[in-house]
Amino acid sequence: FTPNGDNVNDKVSVRYSLLTVSALRPVNVSVYDLSGRLVRVLHDALESNGRYEDKTWDGRDGNDQLVAPGIYLVRVAAAGDAKSDEQLRLVAVAY
């Protein structure tokens, strides 16, 4: 995506589903650079069963500065009833 302020591809959407959890469970959505350094936490809260399409990343780090162009990892981690799970996806930032 290209977070350059032109209102075209300025944000990336993060979508996921939680299935068959019996109670509220912790969910963390974070962005990392390729060295594994945390860039920004997008979400860290309890959630229940459902489809979530409300998380976005605007290309800014935890200090509200635009990140450098490159490849980043978006990690969604959820604690389930019997086990925890996480998914990683690559996101390219270009200007």
C-alpha positions in Angstrom: 0.0 0.0 0.0 1.0 3.6 -0.4 0.4 5.8 2.7 1.2 9.0 0.9 -1.9 11.0 1.7 -3.5 10.9 -1.8 -6.5 8.8 -0.5 -5.6 5.9 -2.8 -4.4 2.7 -1.0 -3.4 4.9 2.0 -4.4 2.1 4.5 -4.2 -1.6 4.7 -7.2 -3.6 6.2 -6.6 -6.4 8.6 -9.5 -8.9 8.7 -9.9 -12.1 10.7 -12.5 -14.4 12.2 -12.6 -15.9 15.7 -14.5 -19.2 15.8 -15.7 -21.4 18.6 -14.3 -19.5 21.5 -16.5 -19.9 24.6 -15.6 -16.5 26.2 -13.8 -13.3 25.5 -10.2 -14.0 24.5 -7.2 -11.7 24.1 -6.4 -10.7 20.5 -3.3 -8.8 19.5 -2.7 -7.2 16.1 0.8 -5.8 15.6 3.2 -4.7 12.9 6.8 -5.7 12.8 9.7 -4.9 10.5 11.7 -7.7 9.0 14.3 -7.7 11.8 11.4 -8.5 14.2 11.3 -5.1 15.8 7.8 -4.0 16.9 6.7 -1.1 14.8 3.2 -0.5 16.1 0.4 -2.2 18.0 -2.9 -1.9 16.1 -5.1 -3.7 18.6 -4.8 -5.4 21.9 -8.1 -6.3 23.6 -10.5 -9.0 24.4 -12.9 -10.2 21.6 -15.5 -12.9 21.2 -16.7 -15.1 18.3 -17.1 -13.1 15.1 -15.7 -11.7 11.9 -13.5 -8.6 12.4 -12.9 -6.2 9.6 -12.3 -3.0 11.6 -8.6 -2.9 12.0 -6.4 -0.8 9.7 -2.8 0.3 9.4 -2.0 3.7 8.1 1.8 3.2 7.6 2.7 4.9 10.8 4.8 3.6 13.7 4.2 3.9 17.4 5.5 7.5 17.4 3.0 8.5 14.6 5.8 8.7 12.0 5.5 7.3 8.5 7.6 4.1 8.2 10.3 3.7 5.6 9.3 1.9 2.4 9.8 -1.8 2.6 8.2 -5.1 3.7 6.5 -5.4 7.1 4.8 -8.2 8.9 1.3 -7.9 10.3 0.7 -10.5 13.1 -2.7 -11.4 14.4 -2.4 -13.5 17.6 -5.4 -14.9 19.5 -5.7 -17.0 22.6 -8.3 -19.7 22.2 -10.0 -22.1 24.6 -7.7 -25.0 24.0 -4.8 -23.4 22.2 -3.5 -20.1 20.9 -3.0 -19.3 17.2 -1.2 -16.6 15.2 -1.0 -15.6 11.6 1.6 -13.5 9.8 1.1 -11.7 6.6 3.6 -9.6 4.5 2.7 -6.0 3.7 4.6 -3.9 1.3 4.9 -0.1 1.9 5.8 2.0 -1.1 5.7 5.7 -1.8 
